[in-house]
Amino acid sequence: MREEGVLTLAEAVRKMTSLPAENLKLRGRGRLKEGYFADIVVFDPEAIQDHSVFANPHQYATGVNDVIINGTQVLEDGDHTGATPGVALRGPGWSGWPRIVEKDAGEK
């Protein structure tokens, strides 16, 4: 994205956050909004680069400084804190999904 200028930074972030959350109907995810889960990645847009490959997928990206999951910091200044606050996310395909889903006021 950065090298080829195909997307703006804002559009790239949207395609990795709110767009998939909306498509998968993951309520309370994908946006920085009151009442939503606090999932935040702080990164340097000039330095961010993914290093994982199929044969070696567990590689940290460079340029990622801090990560907060469900309001708990899991990466601080590039180092893992040991916290593991993640939970399984379930969408409408899950058998326990509520039958009536209210749409947030103001959401498209």
BAFI-3210 file (N, C-alpha, C; in Angstrom, 3 decimals, decimal comma, padded with zeros to 6 digits):
// residues 108
n [1|2|3|4|5|6|7|8|9|10|11|12|13|14|15|16|17|18|19|20|21|22|23|24|25|26|27|28|29|30|31|32|33|34|35|36|37|38|39|40|41|42|43|44|45|46|47|48|49|50|51|52|53|54|55|56|57|58|59|60|61|62|63|64|65|66|67|68|69|70|71|72|73|74|75|76|77|78|79|80|81|82|83|84|85|86|87|88|89|90|91|92|93|94|95|96|97|98|99|100|101|102|103|104|105|106|107|108]
n.u [000,836|001,884|004,213|003,230|001,105|-001,598|-003,807|-005,144|-003,798|-005,829|-007,926|-006,793|-006,549|-009,283|-010,120|-008,968|-010,159|-012,938|-014,436|-014,175|-015,237|-017,867|-018,774|-018,636|-020,390|-019,613|-020,364|-019,654|-017,004|-014,138|-014,141|-013,150|-014,948|-017,318|-018,383|-017,614|-015,327|-011,986|-009,744|-006,723|-004,097|-000,973|001,056|003,908|003,497|005,415|007,265|006,072|005,900|005,148|006,467|005,889|005,577|004,187|005,574|006,757|004,947|004,763|005,864|006,708|005,483|007,443|007,631|005,357|004,317|002,707|000,059|-003,279|-005,660|-008,980|-008,934|-006,643|-003,160|-001,047|001,226|003,968|005,901|006,963|007,468|006,199|003,802|002,995|000,380|-002,795|-005,499|-007,319|-010,300|-012,508|-014,169|-017,497|-019,864|-022,906|-023,140|-022,794|-024,327|-025,342|-025,931|-027,792|-031,221|-032,592|-031,183|-030,140|-029,606|-027,005|-027,680|-027,322|-025,492|-024,540]
n.v [-001,187|001,249|001,607|001,411|003,154|002,560|002,634|004,983|005,681|005,833|004,437|001,895|001,192|001,165|-001,019|-003,066|-003,044|-001,754|-002,516|-005,456|-006,175|-005,227|-006,707|-009,315|-009,102|-008,524|-007,398|-004,424|-004,173|-003,123|-000,353|002,772|003,648|004,746|002,314|000,196|-002,603|-002,175|-002,404|-001,793|-000,730|000,689|002,178|002,859|004,427|004,696|002,760|000,294|-003,156|-006,362|-009,493|-012,129|-015,329|-018,058|-020,445|-019,670|-018,340|-016,936|-014,281|-011,088|-007,977|-005,275|-001,892|-001,784|-000,565|-000,540|-002,563|-002,965|-005,027|-005,721|-003,677|-004,166|-003,857|-005,544|-005,483|-003,528|-000,833|-002,418|-004,861|-007,938|-008,090|-010,244|-010,502|-011,960|-011,240|-011,871|-013,140|-015,650|-014,695|-014,462|-014,728|-014,318|-016,946|-018,637|-020,917|-019,923|-017,298|-014,331|-014,201|-011,837|-008,990|-005,905|-002,904|-000,566|002,786|005,295|003,882|002,698]
n.w [000,000|000,870|-000,751|-003,405|-003,463|-003,727|-002,026|000,326|003,589|005,499|004,204|003,968|006,683|007,373|005,806|007,175|009,628|010,485|008,198|007,803|010,326|010,152|007,913|008,921|010,931|013,573|016,468|018,253|017,551|015,602|015,417|016,904|019,369|021,772|024,056|022,518|022,156|023,238|021,016|019,822|017,701|017,694|015,413|013,288|010,349|008,361|008,865|009,251|008,597|007,508|008,406|008,451|006,958|005,073|005,788|008,155|010,231|012,678|013,236|014,394|013,182|011,981|013,131|014,625|017,579|019,959|021,255|022,079|023,452|023,975|025,855|027,321|027,523|025,362|023,847|024,377|023,617|021,590|022,819|024,096|026,674|028,137|028,724|027,912|026,782|024,780|023,191|021,816|018,869|017,904|015,351|013,406|012,472|014,565|016,812|019,209|018,747|019,183|018,229|017,585|016,450|017,339|015,620|015,886|016,801|014,434|012,918|009,669]
ca.u [000,000|002,733|005,117|002,515|000,124|-002,888|-004,827|-004,709|-003,618|-007,148|-008,685|-006,155|-006,951|-010,704|-010,245|-008,480|-010,827|-014,400|-015,048|-014,397|-016,127|-019,229|-019,110|-018,797|-021,384|-018,990|-020,847|-018,752|-015,620|-013,750|-014,153|-012,875|-016,252|-017,779|-019,140|-016,965|-014,138|-010,802|-008,716|-005,981|-002,707|-000,230|002,137|004,582|003,118|006,592|008,129|005,347|006,139|004,873|007,571|005,453|005,377|003,461|006,448|007,151|003,915|004,765|006,854|006,141|005,694|008,216|006,875|004,221|004,846|001,823|-001,195|-004,221|-006,740|-010,029|-008,562|-005,426|-001,983|-000,343|002,525|004,357|007,184|007,431|007,687|004,987|003,663|002,588|-001,085|-003,509|-006,911|-008,147|-011,403|-013,062|-015,226|-018,551|-020,801|-024,244|-023,107|-022,714|-025,669|-025,798|-026,135|-029,174|-032,110|-032,916|-029,978|-030,449|-028,593|-026,603|-028,186|-026,325|-024,698|-025,074]
ca.v [000,000|002,435|001,748|001,571|004,225|002,068|003,072|005,915|005,028|005,733|003,370|000,629|000,908|000,784|-002,362|-004,045|-002,868|-001,662|-003,245|-006,872|-006,291|-005,055|-007,841|-010,513|-008,746|-008,596|-006,232|-003,813|-004,319|-002,486|001,114|003,420|004,228|004,449|001,077|-000,855|-003,172|-001,375|-003,114|-000,681|-000,956|001,932|001,812|003,884|004,123|004,658|001,623|-000,967|-004,168|-007,722|-010,402|-013,517|-016,058|-019,301|-021,409|-019,126|-017,318|-016,281|-013,210|-009,763|-006,936|-004,133|-000,651|-001,867|-000,185|-000,902|-003,224|-003,081|-005,943|-005,677|-002,702|-004,589|-003,719|-006,805|-005,134|-002,209|-000,461|-003,531|-006,079|-008,570|-007,895|-011,496|-010,509|-012,676|-010,930|-012,175|-014,103|-016,079|-013,822|-015,257|-013,964|-014,876|-018,378|-019,374|-021,351|-019,136|-015,911|-013,892|-014,170|-010,443|-008,182|-004,484|-002,122|000,635|004,059|006,057|003,005|002,538]
ca.w [000,000|001,004|-001,896|-004,671|-003,350|-004,219|-001,081|001,355|004,879|006,128|003,549|004,343|008,066|007,336|005,224|008,153|010,919|010,494|007,080|008,123|011,485|009,641|007,050|009,752|011,944|014,895|017,202|019,214|017,086|014,352|015,480|018,185|019,654|023,120|024,178|021,733|022,772|022,931|020,267|019,227|017,305|017,467|014,503|012,502|008,970|007,494|009,203|009,421|007,574|007,945|008,099|008,505|005,706|005,319|006,469|009,451|010,408|013,987|013,235|014,633|012,178|012,472|013,079|015,550|018,887|021,064|020,902|023,190|023,110|024,995|026,867|028,023|026,675|025,160|023,281|024,872|023,007|020,763|023,603|024,619|028,118|028,769|028,844|026,846|027,007|023,611|023,310|020,534|018,364|017,274|014,547|013,238|012,176|015,830|017,222|020,347|018,327|019,442|017,055|017,279|016,546|017,226|014,927|016,630|016,285|013,695|012,066|008,317]
c.u [000,876|003,562|004,372|001,443|-001,262|-004,048|-004,260|-004,527|-004,969|-007,969|-008,104|-006,555|-008,411|-010,887|-009,739|-009,244|-012,344|-015,055|-015,225|-015,315|-017,584|-019,647|-019,383|-019,806|-020,850|-019,338|-019,797|-017,286|-015,397|-013,727|-013,690|-014,121|-016,665|-018,650|-018,557|-015,765|-012,926|-009,727|-007,977|-004,564|-002,090|000,972|002,700|004,285|004,302|007,438|007,400|005,602|005,911|006,023|007,135|005,267|004,715|004,307|006,835|006,190|003,999|005,888|006,143|006,397|006,595|007,356|005,639|004,771|004,016|000,560|-002,020|-005,371|-007,722|-009,636|-007,303|-004,236|-001,242|001,028|002,835|005,769|007,808|007,657|006,366|004,963|003,362|001,080|-001,701|-005,021|-007,841|-009,212|-011,844|-014,181|-016,233|-019,518|-022,107|-024,266|-023,062|-024,119|-026,207|-026,054|-027,577|-029,988|-032,446|-031,650|-030,355|-029,299|-028,305|-027,217|-027,057|-025,434|-025,350|-025,540]
c.v [001,244|002,660|002,061|002,648|003,844|002,556|004,180|005,127|004,825|004,600|001,995|000,232|000,480|-000,633|-003,457|-003,998|-002,894|-002,449|-004,729|-007,065|-006,158|-006,255|-009,109|-010,303|-008,960|-007,327|-005,735|-003,910|-003,458|-000,975|001,575|004,221|003,833|003,198|-000,080|-001,393|-002,360|-002,272|-002,065|-001,129|000,405|001,573|003,035|003,587|004,073|003,408|000,285|-001,907|-005,542|-008,621|-011,864|-014,064|-017,379|-020,285|-020,953|-017,991|-016,513|-015,257|-011,889|-008,863|-005,863|-002,888|-000,657|-001,633|-000,704|-001,551|-003,359|-003,959|-005,970|-004,773|-003,052|-004,503|-005,053|-006,602|-003,715|-001,905|-001,625|-004,831|-006,612|-008,446|-009,187|-011,599|-011,236|-012,469|-011,296|-013,215|-014,507|-015,124|-014,680|-014,333|-014,703|-016,355|-019,244|-019,692|-020,556|-017,677|-015,507|-013,795|-012,751|-009,624|-006,731|-003,782|-000,887|001,872|004,800|005,203|002,905|001,114]
c.w [000,000|-000,258|-003,187|-004,634|-003,847|-003,345|-000,209|002,647|005,558|005,519|003,888|005,766|008,107|006,817|006,159|009,474|010,790|009,362|007,388|009,332|011,053|008,800|007,848|010,871|013,361|015,649|018,184|018,828|015,846|014,333|016,856|018,524|021,073|023,115|023,379|022,510|022,327|022,328|019,455|018,877|017,025|016,612|013,804|011,032|008,001|007,722|009,249|008,245|008,188|007,510|008,095|007,093|006,057|006,128|007,877|009,832|011,699|014,110|013,503|013,430|012,785|012,321|013,955|016,949|020,046|020,519|022,173|022,710|024,273|026,162|027,655|027,083|026,598|024,508|023,723|024,387|022,256|021,496|024,147|026,132|028,863|028,929|027,652|027,007|025,846|023,916|021,908|020,124|017,622|016,553|014,383|012,853|013,420|016,325|018,411|020,029|018,591|018,153|016,627|017,494|016,314|016,541|015,761|015,972|015,592|012,807|010,693|008,109]
res [m|r|e|e|g|v|l|t|l|a|e|a|v|r|k|m|t|s|l|p|a|e|n|l|k|l|r|g|r|g|r|l|k|e|g|y|f|a|d|i|v|v|f|d|p|e|a|i|q|d|h|s|v|f|a|n|p|h|q|y|a|t|g|v|n|d|v|i|i|n|g|t|q|v|l|e|d|g|d|h|t|g|a|t|p|g|v|a|l|r|g|p|g|w|s|g|w|p|r|i|v|e|k|d|a|g|e|k]
***
